[in-house]
Amino acid sequence: MRPIVSTVGPLTAASANNIALSQTPGAVGALTLNGSTVTNGIATLDHARRVLITTADTTHTFTVTGTTPTGTTISEVVGPITTSAATTQDYLTVTSVTINGAATAAVTVGTNGVASTPWMRMDEWARPEISIQCDISGTVNYTVQGTMDDPNSPTNPVLPSAVTWVNSPDTAAVGATGAIQTSYGGFSSAAFLSPTFIRVTLNSGSGTVTATVAQLGVVPY
């Protein structure tokens, strides 16, 4: 297949309240989005990234709704929360955050320092060998991840927010801080498999990671 190139970062510094300043909702409903990233009630972030909710309310859940860089609407439920919890998806905009009851403690909504590349779809009908090169710029800590879950599966669809991502079997691709070449499948890999999707997650850092992913060969005889 033709190589897929995808980049994550750079991210601005994390902020616990750049989407919603501290507030204690008194009933079911929407939080007021009034942080520094908000214009006309919509938070627009520097890059698609995780949304962080911080609260001592350990009882209620929060529904985060927004969009991806392509404008697709995404949503997920976060919580109950012990101290803070982040979304599993990356949001470029946040259009609403709702709570399912009267809050028992103040709530803030912002960002952490984590984000992922867009998901890169592999070809399940092609050979399983996949080559990956990650180039970096600046300071980063990142991990290559794969999943066999598929939100578009006709028989066993999984919600995007519920997809299970598994770290690469190559330990050099987990918590990496420099450029690497790694692979899935083939006799040189730790596991003979081809994930349905691959992504690179920026765990921390102010730099960028650019991943080039190529699946070798075509449908075998």
C-alpha positions as CSV (number, residue, x, y, z in Angstrom):
1,M,0.0,0.0,0.0
2,R,1.0,3.6,-0.4
3,P,2.8,4.9,2.8
4,I,0.6,6.9,5.2
5,V,2.2,9.9,6.9
6,S,0.7,11.4,10.0
7,T,1.9,13.9,12.6
8,V,1.1,14.7,16.2
9,G,2.2,17.9,18.0
10,P,3.5,20.4,18.8
11,L,1.1,21.0,21.7
12,T,0.8,24.2,23.7
13,A,1.2,23.8,27.5
14,A,-1.5,21.9,29.3
15,S,-4.1,24.0,31.1
16,A,-6.6,22.6,33.6
17,N,-9.2,25.3,32.9
18,N,-8.8,26.7,29.4
19,I,-12.1,25.2,28.4
20,A,-14.2,25.8,31.5
21,L,-13.2,27.8,34.6
22,S,-14.1,26.5,38.1
23,Q,-17.8,26.1,38.6
24,T,-20.2,23.9,40.6
25,P,-23.2,23.0,38.5
26,G,-26.4,22.8,40.6
27,A,-28.3,20.4,38.3
28,V,-28.2,18.1,35.3
29,G,-27.0,20.0,32.2
30,A,-24.3,21.9,30.5
31,L,-21.3,23.5,32.1
32,T,-20.5,27.0,31.0
33,L,-17.6,27.0,28.6
34,N,-15.7,30.1,29.5
35,G,-12.0,29.3,29.4
36,S,-9.3,31.1,27.4
37,T,-9.9,28.9,24.3
38,V,-13.6,29.7,24.1
39,T,-15.2,32.0,21.6
40,N,-19.0,32.2,21.2
41,G,-19.4,29.1,23.5
42,I,-17.1,26.8,21.6
43,A,-13.6,25.9,22.7
44,T,-11.1,25.6,19.9
45,L,-7.8,24.0,20.8
46,D,-4.4,24.4,19.3
47,H,-4.4,20.8,18.0
48,A,-6.7,17.8,18.4
49,R,-5.9,16.5,21.9
50,R,-7.3,15.0,25.0
51,V,-9.7,16.9,27.2
52,L,-9.1,16.9,30.9
53,I,-11.8,17.1,33.6
54,T,-10.7,17.9,37.2
55,T,-13.1,17.6,40.1
56,A,-13.4,16.1,43.6
57,D,-17.0,15.0,42.6
58,T,-16.6,11.2,42.6
59,T,-20.3,10.5,41.9
60,H,-21.2,12.0,38.5
61,T,-20.2,11.5,34.9
62,F,-19.6,14.1,32.2
63,T,-20.3,13.9,28.5
64,V,-17.8,15.7,26.3
65,T,-18.9,16.6,22.8
66,G,-16.9,18.2,20.1
67,T,-15.3,17.7,16.7
68,T,-12.2,16.2,15.1
69,P,-9.9,18.2,12.7
70,T,-12.1,17.0,9.8
71,G,-15.3,18.3,11.4
72,T,-16.7,14.9,12.5
73,T,-18.7,15.1,15.7
74,I,-17.4,12.9,18.5
75,S,-18.6,12.4,22.0
76,E,-17.9,10.3,25.1
77,V,-18.6,9.9,28.7
78,V,-15.9,10.5,31.3
79,G,-16.1,9.5,34.9
80,P,-17.0,9.0,37.7
81,I,-13.7,10.8,38.5
82,T,-11.5,10.5,41.5
83,T,-9.4,13.6,41.0
84,S,-9.0,14.1,37.2
85,A,-9.7,12.1,34.1
86,A,-9.2,12.7,30.4
87,T,-11.0,11.7,27.2
88,T,-9.8,8.8,25.1
89,Q,-10.4,10.7,21.9
90,D,-8.7,13.8,20.6
91,Y,-10.8,17.0,20.2
92,L,-10.0,20.0,18.1
93,T,-13.2,21.7,19.3
94,V,-15.3,21.2,22.4
95,T,-18.9,22.3,21.9
96,S,-20.4,21.1,25.2
97,V,-19.6,19.4,28.5
98,T,-22.6,18.2,30.5
99,I,-23.0,16.6,33.9
100,N,-25.6,14.0,34.8
101,G,-26.5,15.5,38.2
102,A,-25.9,18.4,40.6
103,A,-22.2,18.6,41.3
104,T,-20.9,17.9,44.8
105,A,-17.6,19.8,44.1
106,A,-16.2,22.4,41.8
107,V,-15.3,21.3,38.2
108,T,-12.8,22.6,35.7
109,V,-12.3,21.5,32.1
110,G,-9.1,21.9,30.2
111,T,-6.3,19.9,28.5
112,N,-3.4,17.6,29.4
113,G,-0.2,17.1,27.4
114,V,-1.4,14.0,25.5
115,A,-2.6,13.6,21.9
116,S,-2.5,11.0,19.1
117,T,-2.0,11.1,15.4
118,P,-5.2,10.4,13.3
119,W,-5.8,6.6,13.1
120,M,-4.1,5.0,10.2
121,R,-6.2,2.2,8.6
122,M,-4.3,-1.0,7.5
123,D,-5.5,-3.4,4.8
124,E,-6.7,-6.7,6.3
125,W,-6.5,-8.3,2.9
126,A,-2.8,-7.5,2.3
127,R,0.3,-9.1,3.8
128,P,0.7,-8.5,7.6
129,E,4.2,-6.9,7.5
130,I,4.0,-3.2,8.4
131,S,7.1,-0.9,8.5
132,I,7.0,2.2,10.6
133,Q,9.4,5.1,10.9
134,C,8.9,7.9,13.4
135,D,10.8,11.1,13.0
136,I,10.9,13.7,15.7
137,S,11.4,17.4,16.2
138,G,12.0,18.9,19.6
139,T,11.5,17.1,22.9
140,V,9.0,14.3,22.9
141,N,8.0,11.0,24.6
142,Y,5.7,8.9,22.4
143,T,4.4,5.3,21.9
144,V,3.3,3.4,18.8
145,Q,0.0,1.7,19.4
146,G,-2.3,-0.7,17.5
147,T,-5.8,-2.1,17.8
148,M,-7.9,-4.8,16.2
149,D,-11.1,-3.0,17.2
150,D,-13.1,-1.5,14.4
151,P,-15.9,1.1,14.8
152,N,-16.9,0.3,11.3
153,S,-17.1,-3.5,11.7
154,P,-20.3,-4.9,10.2
155,T,-20.3,-7.7,12.8
156,N,-18.6,-6.3,16.0
157,P,-18.5,-2.5,15.9
158,V,-16.8,-0.8,18.9
159,L,-17.5,2.8,19.8
160,P,-14.4,5.0,19.0
161,S,-14.2,6.0,22.7
162,A,-14.2,2.3,23.7
163,V,-11.5,1.1,21.4
164,T,-8.7,-0.7,23.2
165,W,-5.3,0.5,22.1
166,V,-2.3,-1.8,22.8
167,N,1.3,-0.6,22.9
168,S,3.6,-1.9,20.3
169,P,5.3,-5.3,21.1
170,D,8.6,-3.5,20.3
171,T,9.7,-2.0,23.6
172,A,11.8,0.6,21.7
173,A,8.5,2.0,20.4
174,V,7.1,2.5,23.9
175,G,8.0,5.7,25.6
176,A,10.4,6.5,22.8
177,T,12.3,9.9,22.8
178,G,14.2,9.7,19.6
179,A,13.6,8.6,16.0
180,I,12.9,4.9,15.5
181,Q,12.2,2.3,12.9
182,T,9.9,-0.5,14.0
183,S,7.4,-3.0,12.5
184,Y,4.4,-5.2,13.0
185,G,4.2,-8.7,11.5
186,G,6.8,-10.8,9.8
187,F,9.5,-13.0,11.3
188,S,11.5,-10.1,12.7
189,S,8.6,-8.7,14.7
190,A,7.7,-9.7,18.3
191,A,4.2,-10.6,17.1
192,F,3.0,-11.9,13.8
193,L,0.0,-9.6,13.4
194,S,-1.4,-6.7,11.5
195,P,-3.5,-4.2,13.5
196,T,-6.6,-2.8,12.0
197,F,-5.5,0.7,13.0
198,I,-2.2,2.2,14.1
199,R,-1.6,5.5,15.8
200,V,1.3,7.3,17.6
201,T,0.5,8.8,20.9
202,L,2.4,11.8,22.2
203,N,2.7,11.1,25.9
204,S,4.5,14.4,26.8
205,G,6.8,17.0,25.3
206,S,6.6,20.2,23.3
207,G,7.9,18.7,20.0
208,T,6.4,16.7,17.1
209,V,6.4,13.1,15.9
210,T,5.8,12.3,12.3
211,A,5.1,8.7,11.5
212,T,5.4,7.0,8.1
213,V,3.6,3.7,7.9
214,A,3.8,1.3,5.0
215,Q,2.2,-2.1,4.7
216,L,4.2,-4.4,2.5
217,G,3.0,-6.4,-0.5
218,V,-0.5,-7.0,-1.8
219,V,-3.1,-9.7,-1.3
220,P,-1.2,-13.0,-1.1
221,Y,-2.1,-15.8,-3.4
